[in-house]
Amino acid sequence: MADQDGAVGSPTPKRPKRPARPKHPRRFRRRFHAGGSLIVTALLLFVLAVGYGPVPALGSALEPGGGVWNSGGNDVASSKTVHLPGMNGAATVYFDSAGVPAVHARSDADLFEAQGYLHASYRLSQLDLERRTAEGRLAEIDGPAGVPSDTFELQSGLLRTAQATWAATPKDSADAQALVAYSRGVNAYLAQVRKSGAWPTIFLLTGVFPKDWTPIDSLAIQVLLTQNLDYSTGPLDYALFEQSLGAERTMAWFPVIAPNQQQPYDPGPYRNLGVSPLPATQNADAAVPPGARLPATDLSTPSDSSNAAAAVGTPSGAAAAATDVLSKLSALPPAQLHAFPDSNSWAANGPAVSGAASLLAGDPHLQTTLPSFWYEVELSSPETQVSGASLVGIPGVAIGRNQWISWSMTAGENQSTFFYTEKQSPDHPGQYFWDGAWRDMQHVHYTIPVRGGTSVSLTVDLTVHGPIITQTGQTTAVTWMGNYPTRLLQAILGVDKARDFNGFHSALAAWHAPALNFTYADGTGDIGIVAAGYYAQVAGGSPWLPMPGTGQNDVVGTVPYAAAPLVHNPSNHVLATANQRPVGPDYPYYIGTSLNAFDNGYRADELYAYLTSHQGMTAADFQALQTDATDVLAQQIVPKLVASLTASGGLTATQQQALSQLQSWNDKMSTDSAAASIWATFWSDYVSGVFQPWWDATKVPVTKDKQDLQVSDGNPSLDEDLQVWTMSDPTNAAFSPPGHPGGTAQSAMRAAFTKAVSDLSGKLGGAPATWQWGRLHTREIPALTGAPGLGYGPAPAEGDRWTVDATEGDDWNSAFGPSWRMVTTWTAPAHGTAQAIYPGGQSENPQSTWYQTFIADYWAGRLRPLPLADQRPATPVMWTLTSGG
């Protein structure tokens, strides 16, 4: 059967998998100015058309989620009347001066058709490239450079999952009707562009043009975003760590429960309610049939015994399989894999706030890009009244506020991806052994069209666990929660309409993947956090490792929604989620390990320290907290470092000056702080100095997954270990690597400090007082094309990995950060005000004045009003959308 884009596949949809996280080289990207746009565009067209040096033709232009420029010049809206087939009545769109539309429609169907038309009008390249990435059609426009991505996504099954979701969605449901209406809006704009020929340049250049939009396309983008937020390769990394460091040291340094004290937003008490079966599904990649087996009663710490009892293959085979998969992932384009979590959201009520029933703040952190993942919109119909951040390709508002409530979200970071080693035998070709019998593998076939090259044939083998991702070393399949058909749009539309916490909580019962922490506040003073999503449970074994696929270790269900992490109106009147583990160590279910990307808790510590020590907070306080640059880890470690250096003596003059900077420091990672530079460099050298000798001695294969296998202060487990050892176990054996007995925390700190001062002297020169953090640390907002002229920055920036205003990046240059900042104030039911900002603009076209509209305010930490759509902008620009054609 042919899918809507022409790739040949099975009629039975299947489920997707997940790529590697984005990194950007530290290149200077000049701020774009409209006056130079034509020269820049002409140069880029040449480079992307023919390739230049290491850049393949069109290669870096087509990263997932990317937008390219239009050929039509400035696309600022002017008043007009547009005829859209399918509209039931007239709708109006009012644009403010920044390009934010307020849409007024007579029904939800007309509302979402208008939204689809708007997304296509200002993000058509982004829409098409996201669709192509999800559905394995990137090479058709990108050429051979897109084949690894297409192969991975078709193998993983994002398109199969989208097809299965649409097949399982009742066509008379609100979410199905929204998807159909949204598709009509996109297609109405496509019809206009086909008639006028005013295509974005990328389509004119390649001669490959978008096909009509379908609901399946929106669902495929939904699964792609899920993949970006929760598909992980942790078990493969654990397999390689065990092969090198050994099983005992691996689990001591990367334990299930982090060794440092953390602040879960749901401290308990907890309930063990068994498991909920996974839903019946038409997706042939589905894991275990519902109710096949139930796991043990205690799911909090799965045992290792069943792994050993049912062992399939060898440790070296598992390592070879892990190596092969990770090497394939390294060939994927940026922005397809899960990035380190840095999101924040918190709320307060009662005496903690002043002049309000409740306050809420949120800043989900993603890759900051031009254009953004978000498109700000205000939507109004008799049924819907909502405003905030919409996701390009999907109707509704994902984060924002309505008349009654407001909400934000952070990534759940639980383990959602499980790897299975399938038992095969030469006596049973094409089969695998599961649940006591030999089973036939299923097969699905694809043809990948390649621009300027030969089409590629692909066959995907499937077991009950999902797609086979490698047969190197051991035949390995992957079970991923994002592969299950899930009606996330049903949840989004339900949240958009919710009027109270019960309605909000009820709507999120339909949210399955990715698992997210949804923070809530309303005009009655209610606040809360709801953990929505699949928290998968296995029958036994060690899910953080690749497991035997013979049946004893299968995923058999999920944590029941009633037992998932939750907090509602806590007695201290404040709550916060910052990607920390949401529950304490006595939670009766397994949700992941310290290596699973749970944050190490330092941002949550700062949030709770601030929130619990303040009364009568206002929106201004919340806004200031969003840009807070206090490093909680430094607060703990620097006094230990100062004490060690003071006691040891013998410092050089430069080292003494550096020590003096630390002694007078306020623990804030400010751009003008020299102590911040000394601290950050010290901690990086401290982590490296303690762990790198072990990595070298045991030959950890870092090149197989540089993101997660290397020694880095970006590894949360290593930070947690070193924090605990420094504070309470200074003679831990880790300080004495092979051949270097007698090491302690004090000796390791002194060595790291000496190296840090030497490093900074060489890099920055001059006296330590001149080593300002802004000279080392920058942020940027790159164009997703990677083009130097179309991004913003880098520029000096505050913060680090552990501050509330968090950053994440290589060489202290961050292209990750708050992708949408929002603060809402509720004074009474239906009386709320909101402010928000995101780094970018409404248009993907660099020649438009709406390309970088919000960046200056964003960089300065300022928010803009976020009204409901019924609060009509004062600008005279208005579109009238009517039926007909």
Disulfide bonds with the S-S distance in Angstrom:
none
